[in-house]
């Protein structure tokens, strides 16, 4: 059983496969035309083919071209897997899945497809430097679950999820974004909602296989959930939960051995997250949580119980929930201690050189008030007539105490102030003013005058 490790599309962190295979004669030289693009150079190669960097000569768009190896182009099964990968990616259409937008064949019969040229590194290369911070691992798990959920909604499972097939795209100002790659083992739904495969055949990578996949049974979308649990365990602990001396022993461990506890291996790991990953690694597919439940738990834990860290590696204080508040007598203030410098052996200054003491401030006696502090005045009388010295400007007549602070004329409305978004609040509906009686008297007088005029006209 061969672990196919395909390293795709990067112009900054392309790493050649470690397989000792002479591919010089298979490579396309710079300047070769491929589907309207011009080959710039080799990015890397793997078990299925070689990945090139290419540029469109007219519009300058960069792309990555994956070309199938000549010996595999003669095998119908390999060609079908190559075509199935391109078809599956286009059926899903998700931002966390690499986009394949062209497919064709070279004159010698080799198949190829064009996809996005990504700037970053494989998740495997990141793991070689050590386990991820809990906050970063939660972000990777959430975005991978989002991509898998979109694939399952289209009736497609990946069946070969592992860090080698997850690419981390550098994004300014935030965590690297996930791109899920290598859908060559993806299968479409057949009758009964199951993903059919040949009974007894084992496809995938042993350390990430679900128990049912290791037994060669029919698998469904829950096999991807198990693989995501294995990868999540590795992101946090730096090692997979099951890895034995041989592939057969590893497959047996997936089926029989209990999951090693994750919490002792990862400090500051919330218990809920450890329980979630262990549930994803359940032996029975019926006991595993759905991807929607996985994302819901991650959303609830991020920012509350998961220690936060920025993309620059700076730790942030997590939000303190109500059940995590400290005791009332606990002091939350920080005391700053200023160190004192040692006293120098300096002779005391002479009395004449010392600064004289400042005299005490003079005391002032309040003068008698020429008028009472609360004058007794009527609202209609100017203040200057109540013994209060007149101020500059027009005389002021205060409002009676019975008048409300904001009194407006009948029919007028108080001023309105816009909100922070620049919107005015709706005005209150006020009742229309009652009609004046003057118009009633005028109307009655007009009717009476008309009646008198008619009677006089008839008498004459």
C-alpha positions, 0 to 999 in steps of 0.5 A: 500500500502506497501513501501518495503524497502530492504537493501542489501549487505554491510558488514560495514553498514548493518542496520536491517529493522525496521519492527517488524517481528520475523525472527529468525526461518527463518534465516540460521545459520553460516556454512550453505552451499548455492550454493557453498558458506558458510554463515557467518552471517546476513547482514539485512532483509526486506519485501522480504527476508533476506540478508546474507554474504557468503564466497566461501570455496575454493577461498575465494570470498565474496558474498551476498546471498538474500533468499526469505521468506518462506511465499513468496516462496509459492506465485507465484507472489512473486517468479516471482518478485524475478526471474524477478529481477535477470533476469533484472539485468543480461540483463542490465549488467552495472557497476552502477547496482549490479551484480547477478551471481547465482540463486537457491532453498533451500531444503525447496523451498525458492529461493535465488540468489547470488550477489556482496558484497558491502562495503558502505551504502544505500543512505537513510542512507546518507540522514538521516545525511542531504542534499548532497553537490551540487557537490556530488548530481550531481555525484549521479544523473549522475551515476544513470541516466547512470544506468537507461539509460542502462536499458532503452536501454535493454527495462527495467524500474525500477518503484521503484527508491528511495534512499533506492534502491541506494547503495553508494559503498566506493571507495578510492580517489573519491566519493562513486559509485552508485549501483542501486538495487531492480529490483523486480518491473522492467518490460520488454517491450511488444508490442508497446514499452510500459511497460505493467502493470495491468490497475488500479494497483499501484506499487511503493512508493507513494512519488516517483511515477509519475503522470501516475503511480499514476493513474495506467496507462500504464507507459514507461521509462519516469516514471523513469525520474520523480522518478529521479527528485524526488530523485534529489530534495531530495538530494539537499533539504533534503526533497521530493517535495510532501509528504502529510498526507496519500498515497492518498493525496500524489498521488493526489499532484503528479498529481495536485500540482505545484513543490515547487521552489528548488532554495530558499531551496538550496544556490549556486544552479545554475539556470540551475540545478534547471530548469533541476530538475523541468523539470524532475518533469513535470506532462506530460511525454512528457515535461520531458527531456531525460536521455541523456539531463540530463547527458549533462546538468550535464556535462556542469555544473560540473566544471563551475557553480556547486561549487566543493568539494572533496571526503574529504569534501574540497571545490575547486575553480570552473573554471571561464568562460569567461562570469564570469570574474571580472571587469578589475579594480577588484583586484585579488591579496591577500594582506597579512597584518603582525601585528606589535608588540607593541613597548617595553619601552627599553632605547636607546643604547649608541652611542658606542654600535650602529652599525657604518654606512657602508661606501658608495661603491667605485666608479670605472671609466671605463678604455678606451677601447683598441679596438672598441666595434664593430670591423671592421673585415672581416669574413675570418680574425682571430679575433686576427689580428683585435686588439682583444686579442686572447682567449684561444683555437683555433682561431675563424672565425665568420660566415658571416652575410649573412649566416643563423644561422643554415646552413647545408650541402647539403643533410643533415637535421637539428637535430630533438628533440623528443616530450613529448611523445617520438615521433620524428616529421616526416622529411620534404621531400627534393628534391633529389640532381641534378646529377653531370655533371662529370658522363655525361662527362664520359658516353659520353667519353665511348660511343665515345671510343667504337665507335672508337674501332668498326671503327678501328676493321672494317678497319683492 
